[in-house]
Amino acid sequence: MGNRFWVAIPGALLVLASVAGGCRGRADTEGTNESASRIDTAAIGSDTASATAEEFTDANIAALLDEANKADSAAGAVAVKKASSAAVKRFAREMMGEHHTLRLAGEQVTKQGKITPSAPADDPVAPLAQKESSVLDSAPAGPRFDRAYIDQEVAAHRAVKDLLERVEGEADNPDLKAAIGKARPIIDHHLKEAEGLQQKLVEKA
């Protein structure tokens, strides 16, 4: 699986850390969610900015996108089991299924381009993906999990949009560059989906 990365098939990539919501009430939930979103977006933004002087290589880009894709697929698998909302479960299945396909397709791109994925020294994806996994594993199943998962998807897509804008300009391999360019509007679409679900969950709280 190491040679697989995110390519232009629908999907949101990385999942950032989030918070539990619901049972403690809207004020407590929303405040914590907003804090988590700010922290996580700042984290990836800071890591990205720190590497601006030294551009990501195609090997770096392939590794980062594969990590992100793997994380979102894994998050979807957890959400399918623990979510209570039918709409959230449907979204999770979409993320899980598409990202599995993305990794298979990505393997072909890396092979054809003779790209060996290699994460950069200051990897902005791995620590966020690890924290996300911990949060979803510990969040109780039900409405609180629904909110935690969707809040992460919103924050993640916003951060990934910024990441994709950067790596599209830095990619040298034409197939890799083209895949990123085609995927950007798809990420926008998934962000809108996640934001729509988030709004509905807020209204129900």
Backbone torsions as a table, in degrees:
resi	resn	phi	psi	omega
1	MET	NA	-9.6	-174.3
2	GLY	-65.0	-25.4	-177.1
3	ASN	-91.3	10.3	-176.1
4	ARG	-101.2	139.4	178.7
5	PHE	-146.1	177.1	-174.4
6	TRP	-76.8	129.5	178.0
7	VAL	-127.7	-172.8	-169.1
8	ALA	-82.2	65.0	170.0
9	ILE	-126.6	145.2	-172.5
10	PRO	-50.0	140.9	174.7
11	GLY	163.9	148.9	171.6
12	ALA	-97.9	146.7	-166.7
13	LEU	-99.1	-84.7	-173.0
14	LEU	-88.7	154.8	-179.7
15	VAL	-117.6	127.7	-178.5
16	LEU	-93.4	167.3	178.8
17	ALA	-67.3	146.6	178.6
18	SER	-140.0	-162.4	-176.1
19	VAL	-132.1	162.4	174.3
20	ALA	-78.1	147.9	-179.7
21	GLY	-137.1	176.9	169.1
22	GLY	104.9	-87.1	-167.9
23	CYS	-65.4	-24.9	-179.4
24	ARG	-82.7	-6.5	177.6
25	GLY	106.1	156.2	-174.5
26	ARG	-63.8	-42.0	-175.0
27	ALA	-62.4	-47.5	-178.7
28	ASP	-65.9	-43.9	-177.8
29	THR	-64.5	-50.7	-175.1
30	GLU	-65.6	-38.1	179.8
31	GLY	-63.3	-43.3	-179.5
32	THR	-69.5	-39.9	179.2
33	ASN	-60.6	-44.5	-179.3
34	GLU	-62.6	-38.8	179.5
35	SER	-65.3	-44.7	-179.2
36	ALA	-62.9	-42.1	-179.2
37	SER	-62.2	-43.1	179.8
38	ARG	-63.8	-44.1	-177.2
39	ILE	-64.1	-47.0	-175.0
40	ASP	-69.6	-42.1	178.7
41	THR	-63.9	-39.6	178.7
42	ALA	-64.6	-35.9	-178.1
43	ALA	-63.3	-48.7	-179.2
44	ILE	-70.6	-34.0	178.3
45	GLY	-65.4	-39.7	179.8
46	SER	-66.3	-43.8	179.2
47	ASP	-63.9	-39.9	180.0
48	THR	-66.2	-43.8	-178.5
49	ALA	-64.9	-37.0	-177.3
50	SER	-66.0	-22.8	-178.4
51	ALA	-99.1	6.6	-175.6
52	THR	-58.8	-38.6	-177.8
53	ALA	-66.0	-28.4	179.2
54	GLU	-119.9	106.8	-174.6
55	GLU	-66.6	152.1	173.3
56	PHE	-68.4	140.6	173.5
57	THR	-84.5	169.5	176.4
58	ASP	-60.0	-35.3	178.4
59	ALA	-64.7	-40.3	177.1
60	ASN	-63.6	-47.2	-177.9
61	ILE	-60.9	-44.4	179.8
62	ALA	-59.9	-42.5	-178.8
63	ALA	-67.5	-44.5	-178.7
64	LEU	-62.8	-43.7	-178.2
65	LEU	-70.0	-33.7	176.6
66	ASP	-67.5	-42.0	178.2
67	GLU	-59.8	-44.9	-178.2
68	ALA	-65.3	-43.5	179.9
69	ASN	-63.5	-42.2	178.9
70	LYS	-62.0	-42.3	-178.9
71	ALA	-63.7	-42.1	-177.7
72	ASP	-71.1	-35.3	176.1
73	SER	-63.6	-43.5	179.4
74	ALA	-65.1	-39.7	178.7
75	ALA	-63.4	-39.7	178.2
76	GLY	-61.8	-39.6	-179.8
77	ALA	-63.4	-39.5	178.1
78	VAL	-67.7	-42.7	-177.7
79	ALA	-64.8	-35.1	178.5
80	VAL	-59.8	-34.3	-178.2
81	LYS	-84.2	-34.4	-169.9
82	LYS	-106.0	-16.2	-178.6
83	ALA	-71.9	151.4	178.1
84	SER	-105.5	-25.9	-179.4
85	SER	-79.7	132.2	178.5
86	ALA	-62.7	-37.7	-180.0
87	ALA	-67.0	-38.7	178.5
88	VAL	-68.4	-41.3	177.4
89	LYS	-61.5	-41.0	179.3
90	ARG	-62.9	-43.9	178.1
91	PHE	-62.4	-42.5	-179.4
92	ALA	-62.8	-41.7	178.7
93	ARG	-64.3	-37.7	177.3
94	GLU	-61.5	-46.7	179.6
95	MET	-63.6	-45.0	-177.6
96	MET	-64.4	-47.5	-178.1
97	GLY	-66.8	-44.0	-177.5
98	GLU	-67.6	-38.8	-177.8
99	HIS	-72.5	-28.0	172.4
100	HIS	-63.1	-45.0	178.6
101	THR	-64.4	-38.0	-179.5
102	LEU	-60.5	-41.3	-177.6
103	ARG	-68.6	-36.9	177.5
104	LEU	-65.8	-43.5	178.9
105	ALA	-67.7	-37.2	-179.4
106	GLY	-63.4	-33.5	178.8
107	GLU	-60.4	-37.8	179.3
108	GLN	-67.4	-38.7	180.0
109	VAL	-65.8	-43.3	-179.5
110	THR	-67.3	-36.9	178.6
111	LYS	-66.9	-47.0	-179.0
112	GLN	-63.9	-36.8	-179.1
113	GLY	-88.3	-0.2	-178.2
114	LYS	53.6	46.1	179.7
115	ILE	-103.0	126.4	175.6
116	THR	-105.7	105.2	-177.2
117	PRO	-53.1	135.2	179.3
118	SER	-149.4	114.3	-177.1
119	ALA	-65.8	144.6	177.1
120	PRO	-70.2	162.8	-178.4
121	ALA	-58.2	-44.2	178.0
122	ASP	-98.8	74.7	-177.2
123	ASP	-72.1	114.6	-178.8
124	PRO	-82.3	-10.9	-174.4
125	VAL	-93.0	-46.6	-172.9
126	ALA	-54.2	-50.1	-178.8
127	PRO	-65.1	-33.6	178.9
128	LEU	-70.6	-39.9	178.6
129	ALA	-65.0	-39.1	179.0
130	GLN	-65.1	-41.2	179.8
131	LYS	-67.9	-38.8	178.5
132	GLU	-60.4	-43.4	179.6
133	SER	-61.0	-41.3	179.9
134	SER	-64.5	-41.9	-179.1
135	VAL	-64.5	-46.3	-178.8
136	LEU	-67.1	-36.0	178.9
137	ASP	-66.1	-34.8	-176.5
138	SER	-89.0	-19.9	-179.3
139	ALA	-68.0	134.2	179.7
140	PRO	-69.1	143.2	178.9
141	ALA	-62.0	147.9	178.3
142	GLY	119.1	-160.0	-177.0
143	PRO	-55.6	-37.7	179.4
144	ARG	-64.2	-38.0	178.0
145	PHE	-67.6	-42.2	179.1
146	ASP	-51.9	-49.5	-177.4
147	ARG	-66.0	-42.4	-179.6
148	ALA	-61.8	-45.3	-178.2
149	TYR	-64.3	-48.8	-177.9
150	ILE	-67.8	-37.5	176.0
151	ASP	-59.1	-39.1	177.9
152	GLN	-66.0	-41.6	-179.1
153	GLU	-62.9	-38.9	178.1
154	VAL	-64.3	-51.2	-179.6
155	ALA	-61.2	-40.4	-178.3
156	ALA	-63.5	-46.6	-178.0
157	HIS	-64.9	-35.6	177.5
158	ARG	-64.2	-42.3	179.3
159	ALA	-68.9	-39.6	-178.0
160	VAL	-66.4	-34.6	175.9
161	LYS	-55.6	-44.8	179.4
162	ASP	-65.6	-42.2	179.6
163	LEU	-62.5	-44.0	-179.4
164	LEU	-64.9	-38.3	177.9
165	GLU	-59.5	-39.9	180.0
166	ARG	-69.9	-52.7	-172.3
167	VAL	-70.8	-24.2	175.9
168	GLU	-62.3	-37.5	179.9
169	GLY	-76.2	-22.0	-177.0
170	GLU	-96.5	-18.7	-178.0
171	ALA	-66.8	137.0	178.1
172	ASP	-97.8	-39.8	-179.0
173	ASN	-65.6	124.4	-176.3
174	PRO	-62.2	-35.1	178.8
175	ASP	-68.7	-38.5	177.7
176	LEU	-66.4	-45.1	179.8
177	LYS	-61.6	-43.7	-179.5
178	ALA	-64.8	-39.3	179.7
179	ALA	-62.8	-41.9	179.6
180	ILE	-65.7	-43.3	-179.6
181	GLY	-61.9	-39.3	179.4
182	LYS	-71.6	-29.2	-175.7
183	ALA	-79.3	-26.0	-175.0
184	ARG	-56.1	-45.9	177.6
185	PRO	-67.1	-24.3	177.7
186	ILE	-70.2	-38.6	177.2
187	ILE	-64.5	-38.9	176.5
188	ASP	-58.8	-42.1	-179.6
189	HIS	-63.9	-44.0	179.9
190	HIS	-67.5	-33.1	176.3
191	LEU	-63.5	-42.0	178.8
192	LYS	-64.4	-38.9	176.6
193	GLU	-60.4	-48.4	-178.5
194	ALA	-64.3	-41.0	178.8
195	GLU	-64.1	-36.8	178.0
196	GLY	-64.5	-42.6	177.6
197	LEU	-66.4	-39.5	179.0
198	GLN	-59.7	-44.5	-179.6
199	GLN	-62.3	-41.0	179.7
200	LYS	-65.3	-39.2	179.6
201	LEU	-67.7	-36.1	177.8
202	VAL	-64.6	-42.7	-178.9
203	GLU	-65.1	-30.5	-178.7
204	LYS	-81.4	-21.1	-175.0
205	ALA	-67.0	NA	NA
